[in-house]
Structure formats: C-alpha cells, structure tokens
Amino acid sequence: MKAILAIIPLFMSGQLMAAQCKIDIKNEIHLDGQRLEIHQASGETAVVDENNNLMIHGDIVELDSDQKAAIEDYREALNSYLPRAKKIANDGLELANEIIDDVSESFDAPEAFDGVKEKLHQFYADIESRYYKNGDLVLPAESFQSLTESWAADFDKAKEIFNEEFISSAFNAMSAKMKAEGGLNLTAMAESMTELKERVAKRLAEHAQDVEVQSEEFCESLDDMAEQEQELHKKIPQLKDYQIFTI
C-alpha cells in the first residue's frame, strides 16, 4: 500500500520511506474511493462494492452482519488513502509553485518561470498516470524494495528538473532585470543567486520535515492495515487467497 506514496516524488526521498515501511503488496488492488478490487496474477478477482457486497470469481459471497461490518471497515480504510495520497502530492506541487511565484515576483518577471511550472506539472502527470487508470488508483503486486528503487529514481529526476530548469530561468530573469536597471553586475548576480539557492533550500528542508512526519504516520497505519486484514481473513476465509499485505 505504500505504493500510494509513489505519486509523491518531488521533495521526498525514497530511501527515507524504505527505512520506515516494511510491507510488500502481494496482489494488485484497484481503489476508486468506494469500491475495492483485488486482482490475482491469474486474473481472478475479489470485489467489494460500495454496499459491502463481496464477489469472488464473479460470484456473490453471502456474509453475515459481523462479516459485513468487518469488510466495510476494511474497504473504507483502504479507500481513505486516496485523498491522503493526493493531498501530499498536491502539497509538493503547491510548494514548488509557491517558490517559483515568489522568485518571479522578486524579479518582476511573472512569465519567466512558466517553462519550469509546465515541466513540473507534466512530471507529476506522468507519475500519476503510472498509478491511476480510468480514475482508479492501481497498486501493483510488487516488493517494497522495487517500489522504493522506483521512488528514488523519480526523486532524482524531479530534483534535476527543478534545479536545472529553475536555476536557469532564474539566471535569465536576473540578467534581464539587471540589464534593465543599468547593466550586468556579475558580483551582485552571484550573491543574488547564492541567496536564492539558500532560500529555496530552507523551504525544501522545512517541507522534508513535514513529509517525514507524514510518512512515519503512514507506515504505522499500514502496519495496522496488515493486522486488520489478518483479522478479516479469520472472519472471511474466502479472502485468504486475496491477501494484499505481506510483512
């Protein structure tokens, strides 16, 4: 389930998450905010709809009230990760946009960083398309080690996009501003660029602390989900072949 965090590559270290979360995903799951689908590699599925009806291989499984209550809690808990994941992802993108807007305002160049924004938005869209299909969040059956390696690669790519594109645009905007104000002062430019990098680094460090707290809470909740799943399988043995979490 920690694959949900793979749609949060910007400003977050995959290595950090790897050190905290230790749960792998055994079977692929699909979430849309209401339904839950669990897909085996063979193609067989278990589906829990928004009314807590359970279907395995397309056949309805009759559940008593206790089983219905347990599967409702399980379905709702899993689907609660959808808005959570989107919020953390949006927080990262919002931070990038705020930094860009602050700098563009200081340079009196509101359009100078449009290219950076466009590339960052496209980067996020590419990551999201990897995990969202037709509005559903799709988490593949995969080891957590493999997922964290993917996150680390995404994180490095995001940093490269932000650093290269942002600093290049800032340099061009600063040059234009200085020329408009009477000439190019390389010493002043170097000092301004250093101050700019420090300001950005401080904001990213503050954001990283927030992400670390959120990721710790997230991993703890996944441990709880694994325990909840084990209890669910005791009540509904038909779901044992559709295990999601392995520790």
ZAMARFI-388973 format. One record per residue: x, z, y of N, C-alpha, C in turn; residue in three letters. Coordinates in nm, 2 decimals. Layout:
<recs>
> n_c1,n_c3,n_c2,ca_c1,ca_c3,ca_c2,c_c1,c_c3,c_c2,code
> X,Z,Y,X,Z,Y,X,Z,Y,ala;
...
</recs>
This chain:
<recs>
> n_c1,n_c3,n_c2,ca_c1,ca_c3,ca_c2,c_c1,c_c3,c_c2,code
> 0.08,0.00,-0.12,0.00,0.00,0.00,0.09,0.00,0.12,met;
> 0.21,0.04,0.11,0.30,0.04,0.23,0.32,-0.10,0.28,lys;
> 0.28,-0.20,0.20,0.30,-0.34,0.24,0.22,-0.36,0.37,ala;
> 0.11,-0.28,0.39,0.04,-0.29,0.52,0.14,-0.29,0.63,ile;
> 0.24,-0.20,0.62,0.34,-0.19,0.73,0.42,-0.31,0.75,leu;
> 0.42,-0.41,0.66,0.50,-0.53,0.68,0.45,-0.61,0.79,ala;
> 0.33,-0.58,0.84,0.28,-0.66,0.96,0.32,-0.59,1.09,ile;
> 0.43,-0.50,1.08,0.47,-0.43,1.20,0.63,-0.44,1.21,ile;
> 0.68,-0.56,1.21,0.82,-0.58,1.20,0.90,-0.55,1.33,pro;
> 0.83,-0.57,1.45,0.90,-0.55,1.57,0.92,-0.41,1.60,leu;
> 1.05,-0.37,1.63,1.08,-0.23,1.68,1.07,-0.13,1.56,phe;
> 1.07,-0.18,1.44,1.07,-0.08,1.33,1.17,-0.12,1.22,met;
> 1.24,-0.02,1.17,1.34,-0.05,1.07,1.28,-0.04,0.93,ser;
> 1.30,-0.15,0.85,1.26,-0.14,0.71,1.33,-0.04,0.63,gly;
> 1.46,-0.02,0.67,1.54,0.08,0.60,1.48,0.22,0.61,gln;
> 1.42,0.25,0.73,1.36,0.38,0.76,1.24,0.40,0.67,leu;
> 1.16,0.30,0.65,1.04,0.31,0.57,1.08,0.33,0.42,met;
> 1.19,0.25,0.38,1.23,0.26,0.24,1.28,0.40,0.21,ala;
> 1.33,0.47,0.30,1.38,0.61,0.27,1.26,0.71,0.26,ala;
> 1.14,0.67,0.31,1.03,0.76,0.31,0.93,0.73,0.20,gln;
> 0.89,0.61,0.18,0.79,0.57,0.09,0.84,0.53,-0.05,cys;
> 0.78,0.58,-0.15,0.84,0.55,-0.29,0.73,0.50,-0.38,lys;
> 0.63,0.44,-0.33,0.52,0.39,-0.41,0.52,0.24,-0.42,ile;
> 0.51,0.18,-0.54,0.50,0.04,-0.56,0.36,0.00,-0.58,asp;
> 0.33,-0.13,-0.57,0.20,-0.18,-0.58,0.19,-0.26,-0.72,ile;
> 0.11,-0.21,-0.81,0.11,-0.27,-0.94,0.02,-0.39,-0.95,lys;
> -0.10,-0.39,-0.88,-0.19,-0.50,-0.89,-0.23,-0.54,-0.74,asn;
> -0.24,-0.67,-0.72,-0.28,-0.72,-0.59,-0.41,-0.67,-0.54,glu;
> -0.42,-0.64,-0.41,-0.55,-0.59,-0.36,-0.59,-0.67,-0.24,ile;
> -0.72,-0.68,-0.22,-0.78,-0.75,-0.11,-0.87,-0.65,-0.04,his;
> -0.86,-0.64,0.09,-0.94,-0.55,0.17,-1.00,-0.62,0.29,leu;
> -1.13,-0.60,0.32,-1.19,-0.67,0.44,-1.25,-0.56,0.54,asp;
> -1.22,-0.44,0.51,-1.28,-0.33,0.59,-1.40,-0.27,0.53,gly;
> -1.46,-0.34,0.42,-1.57,-0.29,0.35,-1.55,-0.29,0.20,gln;
> -1.52,-0.41,0.15,-1.50,-0.44,0.01,-1.36,-0.40,-0.04,arg;
> -1.35,-0.39,-0.16,-1.22,-0.37,-0.23,-1.21,-0.46,-0.35,leu;
> -1.11,-0.54,-0.36,-1.09,-0.63,-0.48,-0.95,-0.60,-0.53,glu;
> -0.94,-0.58,-0.66,-0.81,-0.56,-0.73,-0.79,-0.67,-0.83,ile;
> -0.68,-0.75,-0.81,-0.66,-0.87,-0.89,-0.54,-0.85,-0.99,his;
> -0.56,-0.87,-1.11,-0.45,-0.86,-1.21,-0.38,-1.00,-1.21,gln;
> -0.26,-1.00,-1.26,-0.18,-1.12,-1.26,-0.25,-1.23,-1.35,ala;
> -0.33,-1.18,-1.45,-0.40,-1.27,-1.54,-0.52,-1.34,-1.47,ser;
> -0.56,-1.29,-1.35,-0.67,-1.35,-1.29,-0.80,-1.26,-1.30,gly;
> -0.80,-1.16,-1.38,-0.91,-1.07,-1.39,-0.92,-0.99,-1.27,glu;
> -1.05,-0.95,-1.23,-1.07,-0.87,-1.11,-1.16,-0.76,-1.13,thr;
> -1.14,-0.66,-1.05,-1.23,-0.54,-1.03,-1.27,-0.54,-0.88,ala;
> -1.40,-0.54,-0.86,-1.45,-0.55,-0.72,-1.55,-0.43,-0.69,val;
> -1.52,-0.36,-0.58,-1.61,-0.26,-0.53,-1.67,-0.31,-0.40,val;
> -1.80,-0.33,-0.40,-1.86,-0.39,-0.28,-1.90,-0.27,-0.18,asp;
> -1.95,-0.31,-0.06,-1.98,-0.22,0.04,-2.09,-0.11,0.00,glu;
> -2.16,-0.14,-0.11,-2.26,-0.04,-0.15,-2.21,0.04,-0.27,asn;
> -2.08,0.03,-0.30,-2.01,0.10,-0.40,-2.05,0.06,-0.54,asn;
> -2.09,-0.07,-0.56,-2.12,-0.12,-0.69,-1.99,-0.17,-0.75,asn;
> -1.96,-0.14,-0.87,-1.84,-0.18,-0.94,-1.86,-0.30,-1.03,leu;
> -1.78,-0.40,-1.02,-1.79,-0.52,-1.11,-1.65,-0.54,-1.17,met;
> -1.64,-0.55,-1.30,-1.52,-0.58,-1.37,-1.54,-0.71,-1.45,ile;
> -1.46,-0.80,-1.44,-1.48,-0.93,-1.50,-1.61,-1.00,-1.46,his;
> -1.66,-0.96,-1.35,-1.79,-1.01,-1.30,-1.91,-0.94,-1.36,gly;
> -1.89,-0.84,-1.44,-2.00,-0.76,-1.50,-2.01,-0.63,-1.42,asp;
> -2.14,-0.59,-1.40,-2.17,-0.46,-1.33,-2.13,-0.35,-1.43,ile;
> -2.06,-0.25,-1.37,-2.04,-0.12,-1.45,-2.13,-0.01,-1.39,val;
> -2.22,0.04,-1.48,-2.31,0.14,-1.44,-2.24,0.27,-1.41,glu;
> -2.26,0.33,-1.29,-2.20,0.45,-1.25,-2.30,0.56,-1.22,leu;
> -2.26,0.68,-1.26,-2.35,0.79,-1.22,-2.32,0.84,-1.08,asp;
> -2.39,0.93,-1.03,-2.37,0.97,-0.89,-2.23,1.03,-0.86,ser;
> -2.18,1.10,-0.95,-2.04,1.16,-0.93,-1.94,1.04,-0.92,asp;
> -1.95,0.95,-1.01,-1.86,0.83,-1.01,-1.88,0.75,-0.89,gln;
> -2.00,0.73,-0.84,-2.03,0.65,-0.72,-1.96,0.72,-0.60,lys;
> -1.97,0.85,-0.59,-1.92,0.93,-0.48,-1.76,0.91,-0.48,ala;
> -1.70,0.92,-0.60,-1.56,0.91,-0.61,-1.51,0.77,-0.57,ala;
> -1.58,0.67,-0.62,-1.54,0.53,-0.59,-1.56,0.50,-0.44,ile;
> -1.66,0.56,-0.38,-1.69,0.54,-0.24,-1.58,0.59,-0.15,glu;
> -1.53,0.71,-0.19,-1.42,0.78,-0.12,-1.29,0.69,-0.13,asp;
> -1.27,0.64,-0.25,-1.15,0.56,-0.27,-1.16,0.43,-0.19,tyr;
> -1.27,0.36,-0.20,-1.29,0.23,-0.13,-1.27,0.25,0.03,arg;
> -1.33,0.36,0.08,-1.32,0.38,0.22,-1.18,0.42,0.26,glu;
> -1.12,0.50,0.18,-0.98,0.54,0.21,-0.89,0.42,0.22,ala;
> -0.90,0.33,0.13,-0.81,0.21,0.13,-0.84,0.12,0.25,leu;
> -0.97,0.10,0.28,-1.01,0.02,0.39,-0.97,0.08,0.52,asn;
> -0.95,0.21,0.53,-0.92,0.27,0.65,-0.78,0.23,0.70,ser;
> -0.70,0.18,0.61,-0.57,0.13,0.65,-0.57,0.01,0.73,tyr;
> -0.68,-0.07,0.73,-0.69,-0.19,0.81,-0.67,-0.17,0.96,leu;
> -0.76,-0.09,1.02,-0.75,-0.07,1.16,-0.62,0.01,1.20,pro;
> -0.57,0.09,1.11,-0.45,0.16,1.13,-0.33,0.07,1.14,arg;
> -0.32,-0.03,1.05,-0.21,-0.12,1.05,-0.22,-0.21,1.17,ala;
> -0.34,-0.26,1.21,-0.35,-0.34,1.33,-0.31,-0.27,1.45,lys;
> -0.35,-0.14,1.46,-0.31,-0.07,1.58,-0.16,-0.05,1.60,lys;
> -0.09,-0.02,1.49,0.05,0.00,1.50,0.12,-0.14,1.54,ile;
> 0.07,-0.24,1.47,0.12,-0.38,1.51,0.10,-0.41,1.65,ala;
> -0.02,-0.39,1.70,-0.06,-0.42,1.84,0.02,-0.33,1.94,asn;
> 0.05,-0.21,1.90,0.13,-0.12,1.98,0.27,-0.18,2.01,asp;
> 0.33,-0.24,1.90,0.46,-0.30,1.91,0.46,-0.42,2.00,gly;
> 0.36,-0.50,1.99,0.35,-0.62,2.07,0.31,-0.59,2.21,leu;
> 0.23,-0.49,2.23,0.20,-0.44,2.37,0.32,-0.39,2.44,glu;
> 0.41,-0.32,2.37,0.53,-0.27,2.43,0.62,-0.38,2.47,leu;
> 0.63,-0.48,2.39,0.71,-0.60,2.43,0.66,-0.67,2.55,ala;
> 0.53,-0.68,2.56,0.47,-0.75,2.67,0.48,-0.66,2.80,asn;
> 0.47,-0.53,2.78,0.49,-0.44,2.90,0.63,-0.45,2.96,glu;
> 0.73,-0.45,2.87,0.87,-0.46,2.91,0.89,-0.60,2.98,ile;
> 0.84,-0.70,2.92,0.85,-0.83,2.99,0.79,-0.84,3.12,ile;
> 0.66,-0.78,3.13,0.59,-0.79,3.26,0.66,-0.70,3.37,asp;
> 0.72,-0.59,3.33,0.79,-0.50,3.42,0.91,-0.58,3.48,asp;
> 0.99,-0.64,3.39,1.11,-0.71,3.44,1.07,-0.83,3.52,val;
> 0.97,-0.91,3.48,0.93,-1.03,3.56,0.88,-0.99,3.69,ser;
> 0.82,-0.87,3.70,0.77,-0.83,3.83,0.89,-0.79,3.92,glu;
> 0.99,-0.73,3.86,1.11,-0.69,3.94,1.19,-0.81,3.99,ser;
> 1.18,-0.92,3.92,1.24,-1.04,3.96,1.16,-1.14,4.05,phe;
> 1.03,-1.09,4.07,0.94,-1.18,4.14,0.93,-1.31,4.07,asp;
> 0.92,-1.31,3.94,0.92,-1.43,3.86,0.82,-1.42,3.75,ala;
> 0.69,-1.42,3.78,0.58,-1.39,3.68,0.58,-1.48,3.56,pro;
> 0.63,-1.60,3.58,0.62,-1.70,3.47,0.76,-1.72,3.40,glu;
> 0.86,-1.65,3.44,0.99,-1.67,3.39,1.00,-1.64,3.24,ala;
> 0.92,-1.54,3.19,0.93,-1.50,3.06,0.81,-1.54,2.97,phe;
> 0.74,-1.64,3.01,0.63,-1.69,2.93,0.68,-1.74,2.79,asp;
> 0.80,-1.80,2.79,0.85,-1.85,2.67,0.88,-1.74,2.57,gly;
> 0.93,-1.63,2.62,0.96,-1.51,2.53,0.83,-1.46,2.47,val;
> 0.73,-1.45,2.56,0.60,-1.40,2.51,0.54,-1.49,2.40,lys;
> 0.55,-1.62,2.43,0.49,-1.72,2.33,0.56,-1.71,2.20,glu;
> 0.69,-1.69,2.20,0.77,-1.68,2.07,0.74,-1.55,2.00,lys;
> 0.72,-1.44,2.07,0.69,-1.32,2.01,0.55,-1.32,1.95,leu;
> 0.46,-1.38,2.02,0.32,-1.39,1.97,0.32,-1.48,1.85,his;
> 0.39,-1.58,1.85,0.40,-1.67,1.73,0.46,-1.60,1.61,gln;
> 0.56,-1.52,1.64,0.63,-1.44,1.53,0.53,-1.35,1.47,phe;
> 0.45,-1.28,1.55,0.35,-1.18,1.50,0.25,-1.26,1.42,tyr;
> 0.20,-1.37,1.47,0.10,-1.45,1.40,0.15,-1.50,1.26,ala;
> 0.28,-1.54,1.26,0.34,-1.58,1.13,0.34,-1.47,1.03,asp;
> 0.38,-1.35,1.07,0.38,-1.23,0.99,0.24,-1.20,0.94,ile;
> 0.14,-1.20,1.03,0.01,-1.17,1.00,-0.05,-1.27,0.90,glu;
> -0.02,-1.40,0.91,-0.07,-1.50,0.82,-0.02,-1.48,0.68,ser;
> 0.10,-1.41,0.67,0.15,-1.38,0.53,0.07,-1.28,0.46,arg;
> 0.00,-1.20,0.53,-0.07,-1.09,0.46,-0.22,-1.10,0.48,tyr;
> -0.27,-1.18,0.57,-0.41,-1.19,0.60,-0.46,-1.33,0.55,tyr;
> -0.56,-1.33,0.47,-0.62,-1.46,0.42,-0.77,-1.46,0.44,lys;
> -0.81,-1.55,0.52,-0.96,-1.56,0.55,-1.02,-1.42,0.59,asn;
> -0.94,-1.35,0.67,-0.99,-1.23,0.73,-0.96,-1.11,0.64,gly;
> -0.92,-1.13,0.52,-0.89,-1.02,0.42,-0.74,-0.98,0.43,asp;
> -0.71,-0.85,0.42,-0.57,-0.81,0.41,-0.54,-0.82,0.26,leu;
> -0.44,-0.90,0.23,-0.40,-0.92,0.09,-0.26,-0.86,0.07,val;
> -0.25,-0.76,-0.02,-0.13,-0.69,-0.05,-0.09,-0.73,-0.19,leu;
> 0.02,-0.80,-0.21,0.06,-0.85,-0.34,0.12,-0.74,-0.43,pro;
> 0.11,-0.76,-0.56,0.18,-0.67,-0.66,0.33,-0.69,-0.64,ala;
> 0.39,-0.59,-0.60,0.53,-0.60,-0.56,0.60,-0.47,-0.56,glu;
> 0.73,-0.47,-0.59,0.81,-0.34,-0.58,0.83,-0.31,-0.44,ser;
> 0.84,-0.18,-0.41,0.86,-0.14,-0.27,1.00,-0.18,-0.22,phe;
> 1.10,-0.19,-0.31,1.23,-0.23,-0.27,1.23,-0.38,-0.22,gln;
> 1.15,-0.46,-0.29,1.14,-0.60,-0.25,1.07,-0.61,-0.11,ser;
> 0.97,-0.53,-0.09,0.90,-0.53,0.03,0.99,-0.49,0.15,leu;
> 1.06,-0.38,0.13,1.15,-0.33,0.24,1.26,-0.43,0.27,thr;
> 1.31,-0.51,0.17,1.41,-0.61,0.20,1.35,-0.72,0.29,glu;
> 1.22,-0.75,0.26,1.15,-0.85,0.35,1.13,-0.79,0.49,ser;
> 1.09,-0.66,0.50,1.08,-0.60,0.63,1.20,-0.60,0.71,trp;
> 1.32,-0.57,0.64,1.44,-0.57,0.71,1.48,-0.70,0.77,ala;
> 1.45,-0.81,0.69,1.47,-0.95,0.74,1.38,-0.98,0.86,ala;
> 1.26,-0.94,0.85,1.16,-0.96,0.96,1.21,-0.88,1.09,asp;
> 1.26,-0.76,1.07,1.30,-0.68,1.18,1.42,-0.75,1.25,phe;
> 1.52,-0.80,1.17,1.63,-0.86,1.23,1.59,-0.99,1.30,asp;
> 1.50,-1.06,1.25,1.45,-1.18,1.32,1.39,-1.15,1.45,lys;
> 1.30,-1.04,1.45,1.23,-1.00,1.57,1.33,-0.96,1.68,ala;
> 1.43,-0.88,1.64,1.54,-0.84,1.73,1.61,-0.96,1.79,lys;
> 1.64,-1.06,1.70,1.71,-1.18,1.75,1.63,-1.25,1.85,glu;
> 1.50,-1.27,1.82,1.41,-1.34,1.92,1.40,-1.27,2.05,ile;
> 1.38,-1.13,2.04,1.36,-1.06,2.17,1.49,-1.05,2.25,phe;
> 1.60,-1.02,2.18,1.73,-1.01,2.25,1.78,-1.14,2.32,asn;
> 1.78,-1.25,2.23,1.83,-1.38,2.28,1.74,-1.44,2.39,glu;
> 1.61,-1.45,2.36,1.52,-1.51,2.45,1.50,-1.43,2.57,glu;
> 1.48,-1.30,2.55,1.46,-1.21,2.67,1.58,-1.21,2.76,phe;
> 1.69,-1.18,2.71,1.81,-1.17,2.80,1.84,-1.31,2.87,ile;
> 1.82,-1.42,2.79,1.85,-1.55,2.85,1.75,-1.57,2.97,ser;
> 1.62,-1.54,2.95,1.52,-1.56,3.05,1.55,-1.47,3.17,ser;
> 1.59,-1.35,3.14,1.63,-1.25,3.25,1.74,-1.30,3.33,ala;
> 1.84,-1.36,3.26,1.96,-1.41,3.34,1.92,-1.52,3.43,phe;
> 1.84,-1.61,3.38,1.79,-1.73,3.46,1.71,-1.68,3.58,asn;
> 1.62,-1.58,3.55,1.54,-1.53,3.66,1.62,-1.46,3.77,ala;
> 1.72,-1.38,3.72,1.80,-1.31,3.81,1.89,-1.41,3.90,met;
> 1.94,-1.51,3.83,2.02,-1.61,3.91,1.93,-1.68,4.01,ser;
> 1.81,-1.72,3.98,1.72,-1.78,4.08,1.69,-1.69,4.19,ala;
> 1.67,-1.56,4.16,1.64,-1.46,4.27,1.76,-1.44,4.36,lys;
> 1.88,-1.43,4.31,2.00,-1.41,4.39,2.02,-1.53,4.48,met;
> 2.01,-1.65,4.42,2.03,-1.77,4.50,1.93,-1.78,4.62,lys;
> 1.80,-1.74,4.59,1.70,-1.74,4.69,1.73,-1.64,4.80,ala;
> 1.81,-1.54,4.76,1.84,-1.43,4.86,1.97,-1.45,4.93,glu;
> 2.03,-1.57,4.90,2.16,-1.59,4.98,2.28,-1.62,4.90,gly;
> 2.28,-1.62,4.77,2.39,-1.65,4.69,2.41,-1.58,4.56,gly;
> 2.49,-1.63,4.47,2.51,-1.58,4.34,2.62,-1.47,4.35,leu;
> 2.58,-1.35,4.32,2.68,-1.24,4.31,2.70,-1.19,4.17,asn;
> 2.81,-1.24,4.11,2.83,-1.21,3.97,2.84,-1.06,3.94,leu;
> 2.91,-0.99,4.02,2.92,-0.84,4.00,2.79,-0.78,4.00,thr;
> 2.71,-0.81,4.10,2.57,-0.75,4.11,2.49,-0.79,4.00,ala;
> 2.51,-0.92,3.95,2.43,-0.96,3.84,2.47,-0.89,3.71,met;
> 2.60,-0.86,3.69,2.64,-0.79,3.57,2.59,-0.65,3.57,ala;
> 2.59,-0.59,3.69,2.54,-0.45,3.70,2.39,-0.45,3.67,glu;
> 2.32,-0.55,3.72,2.17,-0.55,3.70,2.14,-0.58,3.56,ser;
> 2.21,-0.66,3.49,2.19,-0.69,3.35,2.22,-0.57,3.27,met;
> 2.32,-0.49,3.30,2.35,-0.37,3.22,2.24,-0.27,3.24,thr;
> 2.19,-0.26,3.36,2.08,-0.16,3.39,1.95,-0.21,3.31,glu;
> 1.93,-0.34,3.31,1.81,-0.39,3.24,1.82,-0.36,3.09,leu;
> 1.94,-0.38,3.03,1.95,-0.36,2.89,1.93,-0.21,2.86,lys;
> 1.98,-0.12,2.94,1.97,0.02,2.92,1.82,0.06,2.93,glu;
> 1.75,0.01,3.03,1.61,0.04,3.04,1.53,0.00,2.92,arg;
> 1.56,-0.12,2.88,1.49,-0.17,2.76,1.52,-0.09,2.64,val;
> 1.65,-0.05,2.62,1.69,0.02,2.50,1.62,0.16,2.50,ala;
> 1.61,0.22,2.62,1.54,0.35,2.63,1.40,0.35,2.58,lys;
> 1.33,0.24,2.63,1.19,0.23,2.59,1.17,0.20,2.44,arg;
> 1.26,0.12,2.39,1.26,0.09,2.24,1.29,0.22,2.16,leu;
> 1.38,0.30,2.21,1.41,0.42,2.14,1.30,0.52,2.13,ala;
> 1.23,0.53,2.25,1.11,0.61,2.25,1.00,0.56,2.16,glu;
> 0.98,0.43,2.15,0.88,0.37,2.06,0.92,0.40,1.92,his;
> 1.05,0.38,1.89,1.10,0.40,1.75,1.07,0.55,1.70,ala;
> 1.08,0.64,1.79,1.05,0.78,1.75,0.90,0.79,1.72,gln;
> 0.81,0.73,1.79,0.67,0.73,1.76,0.64,0.66,1.63,asp;
> 0.71,0.55,1.60,0.69,0.48,1.48,0.74,0.56,1.36,val;
> 0.84,0.64,1.38,0.89,0.72,1.27,0.79,0.83,1.23,glu;
> 0.73,0.89,1.33,0.63,0.99,1.31,0.51,0.93,1.23,val;
> 0.47,0.81,1.28,0.35,0.74,1.22,0.39,0.70,1.07,gln;
> 0.51,0.66,1.05,0.55,0.61,0.92,0.55,0.73,0.82,ser;
> 0.60,0.84,0.87,0.60,0.96,0.78,0.46,1.00,0.74,glu;
> 0.37,1.00,0.84,0.23,1.04,0.81,0.17,0.93,0.71,glu;
> 0.21,0.81,0.73,0.15,0.70,0.65,0.20,0.72,0.50,phe;
> 0.33,0.75,0.49,0.38,0.76,0.35,0.32,0.89,0.28,cys;
> 0.30,0.99,0.36,0.23,1.11,0.30,0.09,1.08,0.25,glu;
> 0.02,1.00,0.33,-0.12,0.96,0.30,-0.12,0.87,0.17,ser;
> -0.01,0.79,0.15,-0.01,0.71,0.03,0.01,0.79,-0.09,leu;
> 0.09,0.90,-0.08,0.10,0.99,-0.19,-0.03,1.05,-0.23,asp;
> -0.11,1.08,-0.13,-0.24,1.14,-0.15,-0.33,1.03,-0.22,asp;
> -0.32,0.90,-0.17,-0.40,0.80,-0.23,-0.36,0.78,-0.38,met;
> -0.24,0.79,-0.42,-0.20,0.78,-0.56,-0.26,0.89,-0.64,ala;
> -0.26,1.01,-0.59,-0.33,1.12,-0.66,-0.48,1.10,-0.67,glu;
> -0.54,1.05,-0.56,-0.68,1.02,-0.56,-0.71,0.91,-0.67,gln;
> -0.63,0.81,-0.68,-0.65,0.71,-0.78,-0.64,0.76,-0.92,glu;
> -0.55,0.85,-0.94,-0.54,0.91,-1.08,-0.67,0.99,-1.11,gln;
> -0.72,1.06,-1.02,-0.84,1.13,-1.04,-0.96,1.04,-1.06,glu;
> -0.96,0.93,-0.99,-1.07,0.83,-1.00,-1.07,0.77,-1.14,leu;
> -0.95,0.74,-1.19,-0.94,0.68,-1.33,-0.98,0.78,-1.44,his;
> -0.97,0.90,-1.41,-1.02,1.00,-1.51,-1.18,0.99,-1.51,lys;
> -1.24,0.97,-1.40,-1.38,0.96,-1.39,-1.44,0.83,-1.43,lys;
> -1.36,0.72,-1.40,-1.40,0.59,-1.44,-1.28,0.52,-1.52,ile;
> -1.28,0.54,-1.65,-1.17,0.49,-1.73,-1.16,0.34,-1.73,pro;
> -1.26,0.27,-1.70,-1.26,0.12,-1.70,-1.17,0.07,-1.59,gln;
> -1.13,0.15,-1.50,-1.04,0.11,-1.39,-0.89,0.13,-1.42,leu;
> -0.86,0.19,-1.53,-0.72,0.22,-1.56,-0.64,0.10,-1.56,lys;
> -0.69,-0.02,-1.61,-0.62,-0.14,-1.61,-0.60,-0.20,-1.47,asp;
> -0.66,-0.14,-1.37,-0.66,-0.19,-1.24,-0.59,-0.10,-1.14,tyr;
> -0.49,-0.03,-1.19,-0.41,0.06,-1.11,-0.34,-0.01,-1.00,gln;
> -0.35,0.05,-0.88,-0.28,0.00,-0.76,-0.14,0.06,-0.74,ile;
> -0.14,0.19,-0.74,-0.01,0.26,-0.71,0.07,0.31,-0.83,phe;
> 0.20,0.29,-0.82,0.29,0.35,-0.92,0.40,0.42,-0.84,thr;
> 0.43,0.53,-0.89,0.53,0.62,-0.82,0.67,0.61,-0.90,ile;
</recs>
